[in-house]
Amino acid sequence: GELIDIIWFDLDGKKIPAIIEIEHRTGVTSGLTRMKGFKDECPDLAHMTYIIAAPDDLRDQVFYKAARSQFASMNTKYLSYSAIEDLYYLCQRNLKGIDNIIFFHTFLEDIG
């Protein structure tokens, strides 16, 4: 887990609903490989959401590489930088009564 960019813990700190790799300087394959390594080392957490956050212009590359057979079992999601910006501005509104995980998933794109 030391190499993962973001590990999202739930409110009680007992579950990990998602891990996120931010691909800004490193390649998409390296982020997918780190997440796959995490999944392989922690099979009890295999149900979590695996997310690649990357610039909008890397979308096609993320979809192509995440669909490779070695990563297909992770059910990876894509989070574009423009979606992160939208999410940031919405969070400034101090929204109440929203399930954070379900709300967050509305910004993710399924791969595959």
N, C-alpha and C positions, 0 to 999 in steps of 0.2 A: 503494500500500500504506500510505501514511502515515495514511489515514483509517480503516483496518480496525482493529477493537478487538484481535483476537488473530490472529496468524499462527503456526501450529503448524509447526515444523520437525522433521524426523526427527532421529535421534541423530547422524548424520554432518553435519547441517546443509545437505544438498544437495537435499532434496525437501521439498515442502510438502504434507502429506497433508490439511490442512484449514485453513479460515479461519472465524473465529467473529465474529459481530456480536451484541453484548449489547444488547438493547432494553429499557432501563429508563426513560430519560428521553426518548429520541428515538422517532419512529414506526417501525413495522415496515417501511414502504415505504422510508424513508431507509436503513435497514440493507441491505435487498435491493438498492437502487440502488447503494450503495457496493460490495457484493460483485459485482454485475453489471459495474460499471465496472472492477473488478480483473480479472475474467474476460476482459473485452473487451481490456484492455491487455496481458494475459499469456496469450494463447491456448495456449501450451505447457503451462499449468497448469490447463487447462479440466477435467481429470479429477479434480481434488481435490474434497473434500467441503465444501459450503457450509452453514454452520450458523447458525441464528438461535436464540440463547438468550434466553428471555423468561419473564416470570411465567406461572404456570399459567393464570391467568384471561385471558391473551391468546392462548391456544392456537388457538382458532377463527379469530381475526384473522390469525394467522401463516399458518395453512393457507389461508385465503381469499386473502390477498394474494400468497403465494408461488406459488399456482396460476395467477396471471395470465399471459397469454401472454408478456409481456416477460421474465418470470423463469422460465418453465417449463424452459428448457434447463439451468438450474443444478442441477436435482435436489436442491433444498434439503432439509435435515433440521431438525427442531425439537428443542431441548434445553430442557426445562422447568426452572424453578428448583428444583422438588422433586427432579428427577433429579440436578441439580448437588449438592444437599445429600446425597443418597444416595451419590453418587460420592465426595464429600468424606469421608464417614464410612468408606467402604470403603478409601479410600486411607490412612487413619490406621492401618490394620492392617498396612501394609508388606508387601503381597502380592508374592510372588516368582514368576518364571517365567511371567509373563503378557504376551502381546503387547499393548502399550498401545493401539494403534490399534483392534484387534479388540475389546478390552475396552471401550473408549470407545464404539464403535458400538452396543454393547448398550443404551446409554442414550439413543440417538437415535430419533426417530420419523420415518419416511418421510412426505413430503408429496406427495400426488398419486398 
